[in-house]
Amino acid sequence: MTEYEIKKQICEIGKRIYNKGMVASNDGNISVKLNDNEFLCTPTGVSKGFMTPEYICKVDAKGNVIQANKGFKPSSEIKMHMRVYKERPDVQSVVHAHPLYATSFAIAGIPLTEPIMPEAVIALGCVPIAEYGTPSTEEIPDAVSKYLQYYDAVLLANHGALAFSDSLLSAYHKMESLEFYAQLLYQSKMLGGPKQLSEAQVQRLYEIRRQFGLKGKHPADLCPNAKQGKPSCHSCGGNCSCGSSKDAVDSDVIAEITKKVLSALGK
């Protein structure tokens, strides 16, 4: 695709997230990686549902403007996007929005960890909540950073959601899937609570994902608990050691110490 064609695609995705009610007014932002030091991004203060290619800005890896037409400047959230690209070289696009149901979970402080739908388990795995940060500061990038190596989507506490992938269309699809998952979870709770998939069923879905060779970061491949043969993220209420392998290591140390103590006691 040419640079102009990518700009047109950004505008199309912007219309989609606006028309689906994933953003209101001038909310949300989208970016696409052209190369290691050139990125296209949506401008600040503009509705994502009414953009045309000349609105789109170009920035470098530090978020500095390379090119922007008069009256437009990059999104104030560009720092968040740049952190994703820096720490996830495989990512080619980032989409930030405020989808109603997913953002409601983020505001309530509830991560999306309940396995209720095969497609969500395979595509997303778990969706954690990054700690609250003040918009347009380094607080949000710092909060998101700890989850980047384990997930392809995160909720932003009291703010919204972030999805990233190897193409703009894929990043958008992850955002759409995240919101659909959140809506199903909410509505099933209103009906008395969801019937969750069993641990065996979840592990089978993880195996299917591995067989498909799907790209990105996912608990099926990266969860420290799963690697240790322990319950995966989906069965730990979001409190597992994803984001850090420290807990998994500590568990091994504790197990080894316990083994030695029992041996010394002749048991």
C-alpha positions as CSV (number, residue, x, y, z in Angstrom):
1,M,0.0,0.0,0.0
2,T,1.1,3.5,-0.7
3,E,1.3,6.1,2.1
4,Y,-1.8,7.7,0.8
5,E,-3.7,4.4,0.7
6,I,-2.7,3.8,4.4
7,K,-4.1,7.3,5.2
8,K,-7.3,6.4,3.5
9,Q,-7.5,3.1,5.5
10,I,-6.9,5.0,8.8
11,C,-9.8,7.2,7.9
12,E,-12.0,4.2,7.1
13,I,-11.2,2.5,10.4
14,G,-11.8,5.9,12.2
15,K,-15.3,5.9,10.6
16,R,-15.9,2.3,11.8
17,I,-15.0,3.0,15.4
18,Y,-17.1,6.2,15.4
19,N,-20.1,4.6,13.8
20,K,-20.0,1.6,16.2
21,G,-20.1,4.0,19.1
22,M,-16.6,3.1,20.3
23,V,-15.7,6.7,20.5
24,A,-17.6,10.0,21.1
25,S,-16.8,13.4,19.8
26,N,-13.0,13.7,19.3
27,D,-12.1,10.7,21.4
28,G,-9.7,7.9,20.3
29,N,-6.6,7.7,18.2
30,I,-5.1,5.4,15.5
31,S,-1.5,4.9,14.3
32,V,0.3,2.9,11.7
33,K,4.1,2.1,11.5
34,L,5.7,2.8,8.1
35,N,9.2,2.0,9.1
36,D,11.4,2.2,12.3
37,N,11.3,6.0,12.3
38,E,8.1,7.0,10.5
39,F,4.6,6.6,11.7
40,L,1.2,7.9,10.6
41,C,-1.3,9.0,13.2
42,T,-4.6,10.6,13.7
43,P,-4.6,14.3,14.8
44,T,-5.8,15.7,18.1
45,G,-9.1,17.4,18.5
46,V,-10.7,15.8,15.5
47,S,-13.7,13.4,15.3
48,K,-12.5,10.0,14.0
49,G,-15.7,9.7,12.0
50,F,-15.1,12.7,9.8
51,M,-11.5,12.4,8.8
52,T,-10.0,12.6,5.3
53,P,-6.4,11.7,4.3
54,E,-5.1,15.3,4.6
55,Y,-5.9,15.1,8.4
56,I,-3.3,12.4,9.0
57,C,0.0,13.4,10.5
58,K,3.4,11.8,10.3
59,V,5.8,11.5,13.3
60,D,9.1,10.0,14.1
61,A,9.8,7.3,16.8
62,K,9.9,10.0,19.5
63,G,6.5,11.4,18.5
64,N,8.1,14.5,16.9
65,V,6.2,15.9,13.8
66,I,7.7,15.0,10.5
67,Q,4.7,16.3,8.4
68,A,1.3,17.7,9.3
69,N,-0.9,20.0,7.3
70,K,-1.8,23.4,8.7
71,G,-4.3,23.2,11.6
72,F,-3.5,19.6,12.5
73,K,-1.1,18.2,15.1
74,P,-0.6,14.6,16.3
75,S,-2.8,13.0,18.9
76,S,-1.9,13.9,22.5
77,E,-1.7,10.2,23.2
78,I,1.1,9.5,20.7
79,K,3.4,8.7,23.6
80,M,1.3,5.6,24.4
81,H,1.5,4.5,20.8
82,M,5.3,5.0,20.6
83,R,5.8,2.9,23.7
84,V,4.0,0.0,22.1
85,Y,6.1,0.2,18.9
86,K,9.3,0.5,20.9
87,E,8.6,-2.6,23.1
88,R,6.8,-4.7,20.5
89,P,8.7,-4.6,17.2
90,D,6.2,-7.0,15.7
91,V,3.4,-4.4,16.0
92,Q,2.5,-2.4,12.9
93,S,-0.6,-0.6,14.2
94,V,-2.2,0.7,17.4
95,V,-5.9,1.5,18.0
96,H,-7.1,3.3,21.1
97,A,-10.9,3.8,21.7
98,H,-13.5,4.1,24.4
99,P,-15.9,1.2,23.6
100,L,-18.9,1.3,25.9
101,Y,-18.9,-2.1,27.5
102,A,-15.1,-2.6,27.7
103,T,-14.6,0.8,29.1
104,S,-17.3,0.1,31.7
105,F,-15.3,-2.9,32.9
106,A,-12.2,-0.7,33.0
107,I,-14.0,1.9,35.1
108,A,-15.3,-0.8,37.4
109,G,-11.8,-2.3,37.8
110,I,-12.8,-5.7,36.4
111,P,-10.4,-7.3,33.9
112,L,-11.8,-9.5,31.1
113,T,-10.5,-12.9,32.3
114,E,-13.6,-15.1,32.3
115,P,-13.6,-17.8,29.6
116,I,-17.1,-17.6,28.1
117,M,-16.7,-17.8,24.4
118,P,-14.2,-19.9,22.3
119,E,-13.5,-17.0,19.8
120,A,-12.5,-14.6,22.6
121,V,-10.3,-17.3,24.3
122,I,-8.5,-18.0,21.0
123,A,-8.2,-14.5,19.7
124,L,-7.6,-12.5,22.9
125,G,-6.8,-14.7,25.8
126,C,-7.1,-12.5,28.8
127,V,-7.5,-8.7,28.8
128,P,-5.9,-7.1,31.9
129,I,-6.3,-3.6,33.2
130,A,-3.4,-1.2,33.1
131,E,-3.2,1.1,36.1
132,Y,-4.7,4.6,35.7
133,G,-2.5,7.3,34.2
134,T,-3.0,10.9,33.3
135,P,-3.7,11.2,29.5
136,S,-0.9,12.7,27.4
137,T,1.7,12.0,30.0
138,E,4.2,9.2,30.4
139,E,2.0,7.6,33.1
140,I,-0.1,5.7,30.7
141,P,2.8,4.3,28.6
142,D,4.5,3.3,31.8
143,A,1.3,1.5,33.0
144,V,0.8,-0.2,29.7
145,S,4.4,-1.3,29.3
146,K,4.3,-4.1,31.8
147,Y,1.6,-5.9,29.8
148,L,2.9,-5.5,26.3
149,Q,4.9,-8.8,26.2
150,Y,1.9,-10.9,27.3
151,Y,-1.1,-9.4,25.6
152,D,-2.4,-7.8,22.3
153,A,-5.1,-5.8,24.1
154,V,-5.4,-4.1,27.5
155,L,-8.0,-2.0,29.3
156,L,-7.0,1.4,30.6
157,A,-8.3,2.0,34.1
158,N,-11.0,4.7,34.0
159,H,-10.1,5.5,30.4
160,G,-10.8,3.0,27.6
161,A,-9.0,0.2,25.7
162,L,-5.9,-0.3,23.6
163,A,-5.4,-2.9,20.9
164,F,-2.3,-3.5,18.7
165,S,-1.3,-6.0,16.1
166,D,0.6,-6.7,12.9
167,S,-1.7,-4.6,10.7
168,L,-4.3,-1.9,11.1
169,L,-7.2,-4.1,10.2
170,S,-6.0,-6.8,12.7
171,A,-5.6,-4.2,15.5
172,Y,-9.2,-2.9,14.7
173,H,-10.5,-6.4,14.8
174,K,-9.0,-7.0,18.2
175,M,-10.7,-3.9,19.5
176,E,-14.0,-5.0,18.0
177,S,-13.6,-8.5,19.5
178,L,-12.7,-7.0,22.9
179,E,-15.9,-4.9,22.9
180,F,-18.1,-7.8,21.8
181,Y,-16.6,-10.0,24.5
182,A,-17.2,-7.3,27.1
183,Q,-20.8,-6.9,26.0
184,L,-21.5,-10.6,26.2
185,L,-19.9,-10.9,29.6
186,Y,-21.9,-8.0,30.9
187,Q,-25.2,-9.2,29.5
188,S,-24.6,-12.8,30.7
189,K,-24.0,-11.4,34.2
190,M,-27.4,-9.7,34.0
191,L,-28.9,-13.0,33.3
192,G,-27.6,-14.6,36.4
193,G,-23.9,-15.1,35.6
194,P,-22.0,-16.8,32.7
195,K,-21.3,-20.5,32.5
196,Q,-17.6,-20.5,32.1
197,L,-15.7,-22.9,30.0
198,S,-13.8,-25.5,32.0
199,E,-10.0,-25.5,32.4
200,A,-9.7,-28.5,30.0
201,Q,-11.9,-26.7,27.4
202,V,-9.7,-23.6,27.7
203,Q,-6.5,-25.6,27.3
204,R,-7.9,-27.3,24.2
205,L,-8.7,-23.9,22.7
206,Y,-5.2,-22.8,23.5
207,E,-3.9,-25.8,21.7
208,I,-6.1,-24.9,18.7
209,R,-4.6,-21.4,18.7
210,R,-1.1,-22.9,18.6
211,Q,-2.0,-25.2,15.8
212,F,-3.3,-22.2,13.8
213,G,0.0,-20.5,14.3
214,L,-1.7,-17.2,15.2
215,K,0.7,-14.3,15.7
216,G,0.9,-11.9,18.7
217,K,1.2,-12.4,22.4
218,H,-1.2,-14.7,24.2
219,P,-1.5,-16.6,27.4
220,A,-1.5,-19.9,25.4
221,D,2.2,-19.3,24.6
222,L,3.5,-16.9,27.2
223,C,1.6,-17.1,30.5
224,P,4.1,-18.1,33.2
225,N,1.4,-20.1,35.0
226,A,0.7,-22.1,31.9
227,K,4.4,-22.8,31.3
228,Q,4.6,-24.2,34.8
229,G,1.6,-26.5,34.2
230,K,-0.6,-24.4,36.6
231,P,-4.0,-22.9,35.9
232,S,-3.9,-20.4,33.1
233,C,-4.9,-16.7,33.3
234,H,-8.5,-17.5,32.6
235,S,-9.0,-19.3,35.9
236,C,-7.1,-17.0,38.2
237,G,-9.3,-13.9,38.2
238,G,-6.6,-11.8,36.7
239,N,-4.2,-12.3,39.6
240,C,-1.7,-14.6,38.0
241,S,1.9,-13.7,37.3
242,C,1.4,-12.5,33.7
243,G,3.5,-9.4,33.3
244,S,6.2,-10.9,35.4
245,S,7.6,-14.4,35.7
246,K,8.7,-13.6,39.3
247,D,5.7,-15.4,40.9
248,A,6.3,-18.5,38.9
249,V,10.0,-18.5,39.9
250,D,9.0,-17.9,43.5
251,S,6.6,-20.9,43.4
252,D,9.4,-23.1,42.1
253,V,11.7,-22.0,44.9
254,I,9.0,-22.6,47.5
255,A,8.3,-26.1,46.1
256,E,12.0,-27.0,46.2
257,I,12.4,-25.8,49.8
258,T,9.3,-27.8,50.8
259,K,10.7,-30.9,49.1
260,K,14.0,-30.6,51.0
261,V,12.2,-30.0,54.3
262,L,10.0,-33.1,53.9
263,S,13.1,-35.1,52.9
264,A,14.9,-34.0,56.0
265,L,11.9,-35.0,58.1
266,G,12.0,-38.5,56.5
267,K,8.7,-38.0,54.7
